Amino acid sequence: MKAAVVRRYGGPEVVDVVEVPRPQARRGEVLVRVHAAAVTSGDARIRAARFPGGFAVPSRLLLGLRGPRQAVLGTALSGVVEAVGDAVTSFAVGDAVCAMNAPQMGGHAEYVAVDARRLVNVPPGVSHDDAAGVLFGGATAMHFLLTKGHLGAGMTVLVNGASGAVGTSAVQLARQHGAVVTGVCSAANRSLVADLGASEVIDYRVTPLTELTGRYDLVLDTVGNLDLRSGRRLLTDRGILLLASASLGQVLRARGNVVAGLAAARRKDLALLLQQVAEGSLRVIHDQTFSLADIRAAHSRVDSGRKVGNVVVRP
Ligand SMILES: NC(=O)c1ccc[n+]([C@@H]2O[C@H](COP(=O)([O-])OP(=O)(O)OC[C@H]3O[C@@H](n4cnc5c(N)ncnc54)[C@H](OP(=O)(O)O)[C@@H]3O)[C@@H](O)[C@H]2O)c1
């Protein structure tokens, strides 16, 4: 089968599409024929070994010193069950399924073997592009806003980086829950972020975060340019600062009204996101879609830091 392989850390040019053996579904696993997989900011971080401040050494120890041990990246994927391993009873050949396959990844390939406990059915009417696109940003937004931030009606929420994968889901989730949302993005993305539910949109090139005078119950930073002091300054008395892109120092100092660290991708959250996509209450924003052969271009687009929503490859 064809797979996008990363043997050493580097720019998009280190990604090679080559023939590799097709994986087998072992006991408890399902072999998925991948129809769409997101190229996320997380995939691009791993490819480039571009980790948030202080995480370079621990990340390389965990993922591989000179290149990722799991050479095929791609965590968020959607496809069709090709074969099931022993002891798998909940999925059958032909089912449309999707997964956040961390830490194994492997979605940037024609086939991937996934632990059946990670799979979620793709509801009728939801495309593989949408399923693959919604998982990464949607699960992260749910983790920070709902699980950690206890998002509720009437809250005021600031989303920094409102036009990215996490931001476009976060703005919609906050609005759905009855919050009053302020989005921070550049002028080019103003109308999109307003359409997604932000009642106010701030252009960070005109008004830097340090000059904001508003106070918010939840501040979700997906950009990584808020230090603890300036972040806390934006909070109401009961406010919580949610740092999706925190440095190691910030993670270690995160306590009280500051939350940082890895987002969980719980299966029940993924199922809920997909249900919302099926019902039309959650829009999946797509930047560009590429063939697997063009995956270097997909990585370049993610590296630009300008992608709007999600970049997807179709193996
Ligand atoms: N903690 C976790 O478990 C977890 C999980 C998922 C993601 N993350 C992290 O969350 C971060 C965001 O991920 P993502 O996939 O949503 O990123 P993304 O989609 O790559 O974000 C791109 C967007 O960021 C906007 N942007 C760039 N600079 C900005 C600025 N200074 N202010 C406001 N917006 C800006 C861009 O809009 P403009 O072109 O308009 O500037 C663009 O639309 C990443 O660092 C990722 O590693 C963490």
The ligand as a Gaussian input file, in Angstrom:
#p B3LYP/6-31G(d) Opt

LIG

0 1
 N       -3.153000      20.554000      24.249000
 C       -3.525000      19.701000      23.322000
 O       -3.770000      18.515000      23.570000
 C       -3.703000      20.199000      21.918000
 C       -4.557000      19.539000      21.030000
 C       -4.728000      20.068000      19.754000
 C       -4.024000      21.201000      19.383000
 N       -3.177000      21.777000      20.257000
 C       -2.404000      22.969000      19.885000
 O       -3.316000      24.010000      19.650000
 C       -2.743000      24.908000      18.741000
 C       -3.762000      25.278000      17.700000
 O       -4.000000      24.178000      16.867000
 P       -4.856000      24.346000      15.549000
 O       -4.764000      23.065000      14.830000
 O       -6.176000      24.926000      15.843000
 O       -3.965000      25.436000      14.787000
 P       -4.118000      25.931000      13.277000
 O       -5.384000      25.412000      12.697000
 O       -2.850000      25.632000      12.573000
 O       -4.211000      27.508000      13.482000
 C       -4.133000      28.304000      12.343000
 C       -4.938000      29.558000      12.587000
 O       -4.297000      30.344000      13.591000
 C       -4.553000      31.705000      13.307000
 N       -3.528000      32.554000      13.899000
 C       -2.212000      32.562000      13.613000
 N       -1.582000      33.493000      14.378000
 C       -2.538000      34.071000      15.157000
 C       -2.525000      35.079000      16.157000
 N       -1.398000      35.687000      16.520000
 N       -3.675000      35.386000      16.760000
 C       -4.838000      34.782000      16.421000
 N       -4.918000      33.831000      15.463000
 C       -3.775000      33.463000      14.843000
 C       -4.533000      31.773000      11.809000
 O       -5.403000      32.791000      11.405000
 P       -4.876000      34.108000      10.666000
 O       -4.325000      33.651000       9.339000
 O       -6.116000      34.910000      10.591000
 O       -3.799000      34.682000      11.531000
 C       -5.033000      30.400000      11.346000
 O       -6.389000      30.409000      10.914000
 C       -1.472000      24.238000      18.192000
 O       -0.357000      24.804000      18.834000
 C       -1.635000      22.801000      18.594000
 O       -0.390000      22.170000      18.794000
 C       -2.998000      21.302000      21.510000

